[in-house]
Amino acid sequence: MTKITLSTIAKKANISVASVSRVLKKPHLTSPQTQLRVYQAIEELNIDIAKNFKPYQPIHSSKRILIIDNQLFSKSLINVGLEQVLKEEQYQWFYLQFPYNNKNDIYHIIRYVAQNTFDGIIIINDAPYLKTLISYKNTLPPIVLVNHFSLDFVCVHFDHLFIGYQMTQYLIDNYHNQIAILLNDDKAMNSVLLLQGYKQALLRANITIEPRYIIQGCFTYQHARAAIKKLINGTKSPTAVICADNFSLNYLNENHCTQQQHQLPDSMVLGALHQANESKAKLTKPLTISYFSASKELKYNELDSLCKINKPLFKMGQKSAALLCELIKNTIKPIKHCTIINAESMFY
């Protein structure tokens, strides 16, 4: 950034050039009011200043962690796991939900972190602002993503490609060659990887991939009922179906209305199950349904009879918090680092 640009920001914010420079280079020496004026000016001027922030330096130890929670279904076992570890490490944690409209909104996170001197940041689930945040991560304290795969951040994630393959292969091994899959967000990486694993298993078994067995945009109870009804009423109905991972959804998803946001993660699989039971007269044998569960414990309801993959959300939360604490203590190098949490299959 040139001095003229600094002057432009200073003029817009009605403060000195030196004050603008301090906000960008030494935010801990500036007041929240001054930071607010500078960031508002930057947003109004639509200036990209990613390369002009000073790299983050651990000059304090506030014992505070910022948790940016993008879960559609809040307060999951991820939260319980990470809070347990942070409490043991004597950290305070603060939650933030971050509505994102345009790339300049990222300055709200930068300002919030600078004003509150957080030691680290945990981001739960994918969100559209992560692509913008990449440019600014060197100015922020250590960041760990949980329940989302990324090559650009340290992350703790679930291998959807492998589990998609494993679930499909299990069904093939049990004499199913007409397998449908209900996916939620076709733009989300987790859904893309799950679909790839599904397709790989079919191709390796020399089973033709049927496009009509791949159902996109299936989020809710009603979506799943409609999808299963259409599949069963069509020609050559499937003998098995895989339900996508709804724990990976984020609250920013535009396909959800307010009413849908209050549904449980199991709502989609329940919709599929109830419709399959209603339409069983049209089936030669019961439809085998596989789904993702947050726990390997029995639910003591109708879901206990289904095939399931235990997605260890609690363990993911624990691992992400422990990883962040290690980064803050510099016990591991802050390089690109991915931790894959293994799933426990419970097929029967």
C-alpha positions, 0 to 999 in steps of 0.5 A: 500500500502506498503512502497516498492510499494511507492518506486516502484512508486517513482522510476518509476516517478523519484521523492521522496517517500515523493512526492508520499505520498503527491500526494495520501494523500494531493494532494492540496499540490502538483503541477499538474506536480508532480501529473501527474508523479505519476499517469502516473507511477501508470498507467504504473505499473498497481497498484490498489491504491483505498484504499490508497487515503486519504478520501476527506476533504472539505478543500477549497471552490472553488465554482467550479462544475465538470459536466461529460456529457455522453449524446449522445444528448448533451445540453439537458434540463438537462443541462439547469436545473442544470446550472440555479440552479448552477448560482443561487448558484453562482457556476462556472461549467466545462464540461468534456467528459471522454473517457474510455478504461480501469480501470486505466483511472479513475486516469485522473478524480482523477487527474483532480479533485485534480488539479482543486479543485472542490467542487462537481461532477455531472455525467449525464447518465450512463457510464462504468467507474462508476463501477470503480469509486465506489472504489474511491468515498470517495476520491472525493468531493460529487457526484450526478448522474442524469438520471441514477439509482444507488445504489452506488451513490446519484442519481436523476433518472426516474423510468423506471420500473414503467413507462414501466408498466404504459404505457403498462397498459394504452394500455391494458386498451384501448383494446390492447393485441398485444403490441410491444416494441422497446428497444435501449441498452439491457445492459443499466439499463434503458432499462432493467427496462422498459422491466421489467415493460412492462412484468409485465403489460402483465403478470398481464393482463394474456397476453402472452409475445411474444418474437417477439414483443420485438425488441432490438438494436433500436437506430435510424430512420432507425432501427425503420423503419426496426423494424416496417416493420418486425412487420407489415409484420409478422403474427399477427402484433401488434396494439400498440408499445412502443418506448424506452427512447433515452434520457438515451443513452450515447455517449460512446455507441459502437453501434453508429457511428459518423453519428448516433450521430447527430440524434435527440432523436425523430428520432426513434419514427419518423422512427416508425411513418413513417413506420406505415403510409407507411404500413397502408394498411396492418393494420386493424386499425392505429398503436398506438405509445407511446414514451418519450418526453422531454416536455409536450408542443405541438411540432406542428408536427406529434408527437402531435397525439401520446401517450407520457410520459413527461420526465421532464429533466429540473426538473431533472437537477434542482433537481440534482444541488440542491441536490449537493449544499445541500451535499456540504453545509452539509445540508443533510447527504451524505448517499445513497439517490435516488430521483425519478422524477415522469413522467406526462403521456399524453395519448390520 
